[in-house]
Amino acid sequence: MTRAQLSLEGPIARLGLAGPLDAPLVDELAAACDTLAQPDTDEAARVVLITADAVVWAGWPGAAPPVLTGDPFGPLAALPQPVVAQLDADVIGAGLELALCADSRVAGPNSLFALLDPHASEFPVAGGLQRLSRAIGRSRALELALSPGPIDADTALRWGLVSVVDDDPHAEARRRAAQIAERGPIATRLAKEAVRRGLELPLEQALRYETDLTVLLQATDDRAEGVRAFIEKRSPRFRGS
């Protein structure tokens, strides 16, 4: 049985993960991300919505993580489409490392967040410290990594670890995914690319890179459609071209 189920719901690609979070699931996740990057699926999917069993968000099963090489969740982080994660459970250890690969994280009010188990001598093996510091800054990342216990959803929201806390994270995650899907897909992808690449560059180079992406966007049919729709006072019909 496939544990990384990928389905298209209009312009939204839904990626459902069934636990536990282990090496086989990591391999299936990579395969699903590869499918999302293929031309047929890539052109159809404007946003990816990731959902998972609570046991997935709980992290690696057992006392030790599986033997992995490279960046196990890198294929998810590298997707060109914006990724929304529905977090309706406690998000611990590798579960948080997985969630950090999403661009928007929607949490339930009772979710707890921790990068490390305070009762175990362990270290993140899936890029958690690096992505965490980029998401919430060095001081907050160290505070969470060295904390004796998890933080609650309100604290995670205040720190910027999650994008929103909602009583119905299922509905809110789908609403946010639908909102993104309504926008011009080229513009949303270039915005994601500008942020992701820009963080790796000195400011001056990042500004030039962003300008280059803006120039590329100006030459697209979607950009022209956006201008026409504004003038005609109607909703734009973006085609991703």
C-alpha positions as CSV (number, residue, x, y, z in Angstrom):
1,M,0.0,0.0,0.0
2,T,1.3,3.4,-0.9
3,R,1.8,5.6,2.2
4,A,2.4,8.8,0.3
5,Q,-0.8,9.3,-1.5
6,L,-0.8,12.0,-4.2
7,S,-4.1,13.3,-5.8
8,L,-5.1,16.3,-7.8
9,E,-8.2,18.2,-6.7
10,G,-8.4,20.8,-9.4
11,P,-5.3,23.1,-9.1
12,I,-4.5,21.7,-5.6
13,A,-2.3,18.7,-5.3
14,R,-3.1,16.9,-2.1
15,L,-0.2,14.8,-0.6
16,G,-1.4,12.6,2.3
17,L,1.2,10.8,4.4
18,A,0.5,7.6,6.4
19,G,2.8,6.8,9.2
20,P,5.1,5.8,10.7
21,L,7.8,8.3,9.6
22,D,10.5,6.0,8.6
23,A,13.0,5.4,5.7
24,P,10.3,3.8,3.4
25,L,8.0,6.8,3.8
26,V,10.9,9.2,3.2
27,D,11.5,7.3,-0.1
28,E,7.8,7.5,-1.1
29,L,7.7,11.2,-0.2
30,A,10.7,11.8,-2.6
31,A,8.9,9.8,-5.3
32,A,5.7,11.8,-4.9
33,C,7.7,15.1,-5.1
34,D,9.4,13.8,-8.3
35,T,5.9,13.2,-9.7
36,L,4.9,16.8,-8.8
37,A,7.9,18.1,-10.7
38,Q,7.0,16.2,-13.9
39,P,5.6,18.4,-16.7
40,D,2.0,17.0,-16.7
41,T,1.6,17.3,-12.9
42,D,3.7,20.4,-12.5
43,E,1.5,22.4,-14.9
44,A,-1.7,21.2,-13.3
45,A,-0.8,21.7,-9.6
46,R,-0.6,25.3,-8.5
47,V,-0.2,24.5,-4.8
48,V,0.5,21.4,-2.7
49,L,-1.5,20.6,0.4
50,I,0.3,18.2,2.7
51,T,-1.6,16.2,5.4
52,A,-0.3,13.4,7.6
53,D,-1.3,11.0,10.4
54,A,-0.5,12.2,13.9
55,V,2.2,9.5,14.1
56,V,4.1,11.2,11.2
57,W,4.1,14.6,12.9
58,A,5.4,12.8,16.1
59,G,8.7,12.1,14.4
60,W,10.9,9.0,14.0
61,P,9.5,5.9,15.7
62,G,11.7,4.1,18.2
63,A,14.7,5.2,20.1
64,A,16.9,6.1,17.1
65,P,16.3,7.7,13.7
66,P,16.7,5.6,10.5
67,V,19.9,5.7,8.7
68,L,19.6,8.4,6.1
69,T,21.9,10.3,3.7
70,G,21.7,13.8,2.4
71,D,18.6,15.9,3.0
72,P,15.7,13.5,3.4
73,F,13.0,16.1,3.2
74,G,14.8,18.2,0.6
75,P,12.6,17.1,-2.3
76,L,9.6,18.7,-0.5
77,A,11.4,21.9,0.3
78,A,12.6,22.1,-3.3
79,L,9.1,21.9,-4.9
80,P,8.5,24.9,-7.1
81,Q,4.8,25.1,-6.0
82,P,3.9,26.7,-2.7
83,V,3.3,24.1,0.0
84,V,0.7,24.3,2.7
85,A,1.0,21.9,5.7
86,Q,-2.0,21.0,7.9
87,L,-0.7,20.4,11.4
88,D,-3.6,19.0,13.5
89,A,-1.4,17.1,16.0
90,D,1.7,17.5,18.1
91,V,4.7,18.3,15.8
92,I,7.8,16.8,17.4
93,G,11.4,16.1,16.2
94,A,11.5,14.9,12.6
95,G,7.9,15.8,12.3
96,L,8.8,19.4,12.8
97,E,11.7,19.0,10.4
98,L,9.2,17.8,7.8
99,A,6.8,20.6,8.5
100,L,9.6,23.2,8.2
101,C,9.8,22.2,4.5
102,A,6.4,23.7,3.9
103,D,5.9,27.4,3.0
104,S,2.7,27.9,5.1
105,R,1.9,25.9,8.3
106,V,-1.6,25.8,9.7
107,A,-1.9,24.5,13.3
108,G,-4.6,23.5,15.6
109,P,-5.0,25.3,19.0
110,N,-3.9,22.3,21.0
111,S,-0.8,21.4,18.9
112,L,2.6,21.3,20.7
113,F,6.0,21.9,19.0
114,A,9.4,20.6,19.9
115,L,12.6,20.0,17.9
116,L,14.2,17.6,20.3
117,D,13.1,15.1,22.9
118,P,14.4,16.6,26.2
119,H,14.7,13.1,27.7
120,A,16.9,11.7,24.9
121,S,20.4,12.5,23.7
122,E,19.6,13.2,20.1
123,F,20.4,15.6,17.3
124,P,18.3,16.6,14.2
125,V,19.2,14.6,11.1
126,A,16.9,16.2,8.6
127,G,18.0,19.8,8.4
128,G,15.9,20.9,11.4
129,L,18.3,23.4,13.0
130,Q,19.2,25.0,9.7
131,R,15.6,25.4,8.4
132,L,14.4,26.4,11.9
133,S,16.9,29.2,12.2
134,R,15.9,30.5,8.8
135,A,12.2,30.3,9.7
136,I,12.2,32.0,13.1
137,G,15.7,33.4,13.5
138,R,18.8,32.3,15.5
139,S,17.7,33.3,19.0
140,R,14.3,31.6,18.7
141,A,15.7,28.6,17.1
142,L,18.3,28.1,19.9
143,E,15.6,28.7,22.5
144,L,13.4,26.0,21.0
145,A,16.4,23.6,20.5
146,L,17.5,24.0,24.1
147,S,14.1,24.2,25.7
148,P,13.3,21.6,28.3
149,G,9.8,21.2,26.8
150,P,7.6,21.9,23.8
151,I,6.0,25.3,23.0
152,D,2.3,25.6,22.5
153,A,0.5,26.7,19.3
154,D,0.1,30.4,20.4
155,T,3.8,30.6,21.1
156,A,4.6,29.0,17.7
157,L,2.4,31.6,16.1
158,R,4.0,34.5,17.9
159,W,7.5,33.2,16.9
160,G,6.5,32.7,13.3
161,L,6.9,29.0,13.4
162,V,3.3,28.6,12.1
163,S,1.4,30.9,9.8
164,V,-2.0,30.6,11.5
165,V,-3.7,28.8,14.4
166,D,-7.3,27.8,13.8
167,D,-9.9,25.8,15.6
168,D,-10.4,23.9,12.3
169,P,-7.0,23.5,10.7
170,H,-8.4,21.1,8.1
171,A,-10.7,23.8,6.7
172,E,-8.2,26.6,7.1
173,A,-5.4,24.8,5.3
174,R,-7.7,24.1,2.4
175,R,-8.9,27.7,2.4
176,R,-5.3,28.9,2.2
177,A,-4.4,26.4,-0.5
178,A,-7.4,27.5,-2.5
179,Q,-6.4,31.2,-2.1
180,I,-2.9,30.5,-3.4
181,A,-4.3,28.5,-6.3
182,E,-6.4,31.4,-7.4
183,R,-3.3,33.6,-7.9
184,G,-1.1,33.6,-11.0
185,P,1.0,30.4,-10.6
186,I,4.1,31.9,-12.2
187,A,4.0,34.8,-9.8
188,T,3.6,32.6,-6.7
189,R,6.4,30.3,-7.8
190,L,8.8,33.2,-8.6
191,A,8.0,34.8,-5.2
192,K,8.9,31.5,-3.5
193,E,12.0,31.3,-5.5
194,A,13.0,34.9,-4.7
195,V,12.7,34.2,-1.0
196,R,14.4,30.8,-1.0
197,R,17.4,31.8,-3.2
198,G,17.6,35.3,-1.8
199,L,18.3,34.1,1.7
200,E,21.4,32.3,0.4
201,L,22.8,35.5,-1.3
202,P,24.3,38.8,-0.1
203,L,21.7,41.5,-0.1
204,E,23.0,43.3,-3.2
205,Q,22.9,40.1,-5.3
206,A,19.5,39.1,-3.9
207,L,18.1,42.4,-5.0
208,R,19.4,41.9,-8.5
209,Y,18.1,38.4,-8.6
210,E,14.6,39.6,-7.5
211,T,14.7,42.3,-10.3
212,D,15.6,39.6,-12.8
213,L,12.6,37.5,-11.7
214,T,10.4,40.6,-12.0
215,V,11.5,41.2,-15.5
216,L,10.7,37.6,-16.4
217,L,7.2,37.9,-14.9
218,Q,6.5,41.1,-17.0
219,A,6.8,39.1,-20.2
220,T,4.2,36.4,-19.3
221,D,0.7,36.1,-20.5
222,D,-0.5,35.9,-16.9
223,R,0.9,39.4,-16.2
224,A,-1.0,40.8,-19.2
225,E,-4.2,39.0,-18.1
226,G,-3.8,40.5,-14.6
227,V,-3.6,44.0,-16.1
228,R,-6.6,43.4,-18.4
229,A,-8.7,42.0,-15.5
230,F,-7.9,45.0,-13.4
231,I,-8.9,47.4,-16.1
232,E,-12.1,45.4,-16.9
233,K,-12.9,45.0,-13.2
234,R,-13.2,41.3,-13.3
235,S,-11.4,38.3,-11.8
236,P,-8.3,37.3,-13.7
237,R,-8.1,33.9,-15.5
238,F,-4.5,32.8,-15.1
239,R,-3.2,30.0,-17.2
240,G,0.3,29.7,-16.0
241,S,1.9,31.0,-19.2
